Amino acid sequence: MTQPADLLLLTGITDHHVVAVGGRLLHRELLVPLAQLQEAAARQGITLTVASGFRSFERQLAIWNAKARGERPVLDDQGRPLDLARLTQREIVFAILRWSALPGTSRHHWGTDIDVWDTAAVADDYRLQLVPQEYGPGGPFARLGSWLDREMDAAGLGFYRPYAVDRGGVAPEPWHLSYRPLADYYAGLLTPALLAPLLQEANNVCGQELALADTVIRHLDEIFARFVVS
């Protein structure tokens, strides 16, 4: 399946645009502003560390399929596992989307988006969960969350949190930072019409079909409106 270079980048099929930094893959143009953000955090005693950066289409597809097949839990809005047997296929798709991106639409494909935590706030053996409670009052990363609320925009480095507020689509992710100068550009290129053929032929790309593909394609415009456009 031949794809234009832009689509390969947009959908996480290629990693030619990212470089390895501290064990994570990041868009090369992210490195300087991220280092500046980390320096600003360090002045407040916060060790802002990247937990995840680039994520490939294949990896996102594996996460999606495991949830669709019941091999990984699909959570409700309160973080409780859902009984998939009691849901329609449409309900399963939209429940997965609440917490996990549709393959090909994850902002992590671009290398512009990162999940961050404060490694100075916890013991070396702390097991990061990336749940809102960790960043809220009383959580180990409450100080980081508050600092990002106050200072991230003021720092003028181009970062913002696309999932800071619950708009009925993706659940709030206080740990998720996006580098707007690049991310807005990529977001503007991705469309349902561009993505649909890839989802229908996922098996040709990485040897796995997209679980619930027919339901996804049927509701793709709504999925974009609620979970991709932010």
Secondary structure, DSSP 8 states (H G I E B T S, - for coil): ----HHHHHHTTS--TTEEEETTEEEEGGGHHHHHHHHHHHHTTT--EEEEE----HHHHHHHHHHHHTTSS--B-TTS-B--GGGS-HHHHHHHHHHHS--TTT-GGGGT-EEEEEEGGGS-TT------HHHHSTTSTTHHHHHHHHHHHHHHTSSEE-TTSS--SSS---TTEEEEHHHHHHHHHH--HHHHHHHHHTHHHHHS---TTHHHHHHTHHHHIIIII--
